[in-house]
Amino acid sequence: MGMSGHTVVIFSTAPPAESTAMARALLARRLVACVNVIPVRSFYRWKGESCDDQEHLLIAKTTEEKAGDVIVAIKAMHPYEVPEIIALPVIAGHAPYLEWVHQETRDDA
């Protein structure tokens, strides 16, 4: 494929009021090639209480090399005490799309 490293997808949930700014900041810093923002309803337990919240799920596409920086950036922008930030490797995909992710996250692009 001509790419160094692998493509990574990073998931994070955030309050709807914060998600757009977070996505735009990640793009502006060239840490990600794309962020999908999807409304979701999250059910979870936090500090002994059951929660039911409207959130946005951010699905960010980046490279393995940038994943650590993306995690740090999301944590710095995130209003939650313990935000969900999960990075998963992409094991297969459409080669031109994966190449595009790598091109868009290059520092010299």
C-alpha positions as CSV (number, residue, x, y, z in Angstrom):
1,M,0.0,0.0,0.0
2,G,2.9,2.3,0.3
3,M,2.0,3.5,3.8
4,S,4.1,3.3,6.9
5,G,2.2,2.1,10.0
6,H,-1.4,1.3,10.1
7,T,-4.7,3.1,10.1
8,V,-6.5,3.5,13.5
9,V,-10.1,4.4,14.4
10,I,-10.6,6.2,17.6
11,F,-14.0,6.3,19.4
12,S,-15.0,8.9,22.0
13,T,-18.3,10.0,23.3
14,A,-18.9,13.7,24.2
15,P,-21.7,16.1,25.1
16,P,-23.4,17.3,22.0
17,A,-22.4,20.9,22.7
18,E,-18.7,19.9,22.7
19,S,-18.5,17.5,19.8
20,T,-18.3,19.8,16.8
21,A,-15.5,21.9,18.3
22,M,-13.6,18.8,19.2
23,A,-13.9,17.3,15.7
24,R,-12.8,20.6,14.1
25,A,-9.8,21.0,16.4
26,L,-8.6,17.5,15.6
27,L,-8.9,18.2,11.9
28,A,-7.2,21.7,12.2
29,R,-4.2,20.1,13.9
30,R,-4.0,17.4,11.1
31,L,-4.3,14.7,13.8
32,V,-7.2,13.0,12.0
33,A,-8.3,12.7,8.4
34,C,-12.0,12.5,9.2
35,V,-14.4,12.6,12.2
36,N,-17.9,11.2,12.0
37,V,-20.2,12.7,14.7
38,I,-23.3,10.5,15.5
39,P,-26.0,11.2,18.0
40,V,-26.2,8.3,20.5
41,R,-28.0,7.4,23.7
42,S,-25.6,6.1,26.3
43,F,-26.6,3.9,29.2
44,Y,-23.8,3.3,31.9
45,R,-23.0,3.3,35.6
46,W,-21.0,6.1,37.0
47,K,-20.1,6.5,40.7
48,G,-22.7,3.9,41.7
49,E,-25.6,5.5,39.7
50,S,-27.3,4.4,36.5
51,C,-27.1,7.0,33.8
52,D,-29.0,7.6,30.6
53,D,-27.5,10.4,28.5
54,Q,-27.7,11.9,25.1
55,E,-24.2,12.1,23.7
56,H,-22.3,12.3,20.4
57,L,-20.1,9.5,19.3
58,L,-17.0,10.7,17.6
59,I,-15.4,8.2,15.2
60,A,-12.0,9.6,14.1
61,K,-9.8,8.1,11.5
62,T,-6.0,8.5,11.9
63,T,-2.7,6.7,11.7
64,E,-1.0,4.5,14.3
65,E,1.7,7.2,14.6
66,K,-0.8,9.9,15.4
67,A,-3.1,7.9,17.7
68,G,-1.3,8.9,20.9
69,D,-1.5,12.6,20.0
70,V,-5.2,12.2,19.2
71,I,-5.8,10.6,22.6
72,V,-3.9,13.4,24.4
73,A,-5.8,16.1,22.4
74,I,-9.2,14.6,23.1
75,K,-8.4,14.3,26.8
76,A,-7.3,17.9,26.9
77,M,-10.5,19.2,25.3
78,H,-12.9,16.8,27.0
79,P,-15.2,18.0,29.8
80,Y,-15.7,14.5,31.4
81,E,-13.6,13.3,34.3
82,V,-13.0,10.0,32.6
83,P,-13.8,10.2,28.9
84,E,-14.2,7.2,26.7
85,I,-11.3,7.2,24.3
86,I,-10.7,3.9,22.6
87,A,-8.3,3.2,19.7
88,L,-8.9,0.2,17.4
89,P,-6.6,-1.0,14.6
90,V,-8.0,-1.2,11.1
91,I,-7.2,-4.7,9.9
92,A,-8.5,-4.2,6.3
93,G,-10.2,-1.6,4.2
94,H,-10.4,0.1,0.8
95,A,-6.8,0.8,0.0
96,P,-7.4,4.3,-1.6
97,Y,-9.3,5.4,1.5
98,L,-6.6,4.2,3.8
99,E,-4.0,6.0,1.7
100,W,-6.1,9.1,1.9
101,V,-6.2,8.9,5.8
102,H,-2.4,8.7,5.8
103,Q,-2.0,11.6,3.3
104,E,-4.4,13.9,5.3
105,T,-2.5,13.3,8.6
106,R,1.0,14.0,7.2
107,D,2.6,16.9,8.9
108,D,4.0,18.3,5.6
109,A,0.7,18.1,3.8
